[in-house]
Amino acid sequence: MGKHIGINRRPRRVQEVLDEYGLSAKSLARDMGLSYSVVLETIRGIRNNRKVLRRLLELGAQPEYMDLPKDMQQSEA
């Protein structure tokens, strides 16, 4: 894991985006071929899986709620 963990990530805001698409962390994990724990921990800010973060941004999660790692902040600015 990197030095920057998403401690200021807003999981409820992220969940709102998933809800708009009728998705859950479990269904997102299944669709992405990842484990449920990787997706859930990324949503909660415990982990920074770039694949999951990019997918959440594609779905419409706002960068200001994501507490993105520095290398992703530049690309989302």
WOWONOR-V919381 format. One record per residue. N is the residue number from 1. RES is the residue in one small letter. SS is DSSP state (helix for helix, strand for strand, loop for the rest). PSI is psi in degrees with one decimal (none if undefined). OMEGA is omega in whole degrees, -180 to 180 (none if undefined). Layout:
N & RES & SS & PSI & OMEGA
N & RES & SS & PSI & OMEGA
This chain:
1 & m & loop & 149.8 & -180
2 & g & loop & 177.8 & -179
3 & k & loop & -33.6 & -177
4 & h & loop & 112.4 & 174
5 & i & loop & 146.8 & -174
6 & g & loop & 61.4 & -177
7 & i & loop & -21.1 & 179
8 & n & loop & 13.6 & 178
9 & r & loop & 145.8 & -178
10 & r & loop & 86.1 & -174
11 & p & helix & -33.9 & -180
12 & r & helix & -37.1 & 177
13 & r & helix & -40.0 & 178
14 & v & helix & -42.6 & 179
15 & q & helix & -35.4 & 177
16 & e & helix & -39.8 & 178
17 & v & helix & -45.4 & 178
18 & l & helix & -41.7 & -180
19 & d & helix & -37.5 & 179
20 & e & helix & -31.4 & -179
21 & y & loop & 5.5 & -179
22 & g & loop & 29.8 & -179
23 & l & loop & 157.1 & 172
24 & s & loop & 169.5 & 176
25 & a & helix & -37.7 & -179
26 & k & helix & -44.5 & -180
27 & s & helix & -34.7 & 177
28 & l & helix & -43.6 & 178
29 & a & helix & -45.9 & -179
30 & r & helix & -46.2 & -180
31 & d & helix & -32.6 & -177
32 & m & helix & -6.6 & -179
33 & g & loop & 30.9 & 180
34 & l & loop & 165.3 & 177
35 & s & loop & 150.7 & 178
36 & y & helix & -41.1 & -177
37 & s & helix & -36.8 & 178
38 & v & helix & -46.1 & -179
39 & v & helix & -47.7 & -178
40 & l & helix & -44.2 & 180
41 & e & helix & -31.6 & 176
42 & t & helix & -44.3 & 178
43 & i & helix & -40.4 & -178
44 & r & helix & -9.6 & 179
45 & g & loop & 11.3 & 179
46 & i & loop & -27.0 & -175
47 & r & loop & 157.7 & 177
48 & n & loop & 69.9 & 177
49 & n & loop & 113.2 & -175
50 & r & helix & -36.5 & 180
51 & k & helix & -44.8 & 180
52 & v & helix & -45.3 & -180
53 & l & helix & -43.7 & 179
54 & r & helix & -41.6 & -180
55 & r & helix & -40.9 & 178
56 & l & helix & -40.1 & 177
57 & l & helix & -40.6 & 177
58 & e & helix & -35.8 & -180
59 & l & helix & -13.8 & 177
60 & g & loop & 5.9 & 176
61 & a & loop & 132.8 & -178
62 & q & loop & 131.7 & -179
63 & p & helix & -33.8 & -179
64 & e & helix & -18.0 & 177
65 & y & helix & -4.4 & -171
66 & m & helix & -16.3 & -177
67 & d & loop & 59.6 & -175
68 & l & loop & 151.8 & 173
69 & p & loop & 155.3 & -176
70 & k & helix & -41.7 & -179
71 & d & helix & -23.1 & 177
72 & m & helix & -22.5 & 180
73 & q & helix & -42.3 & -179
74 & q & helix & -41.5 & -177
75 & s & helix & -21.5 & -180
76 & e & helix & -7.4 & -177
77 & a & loop & none & none
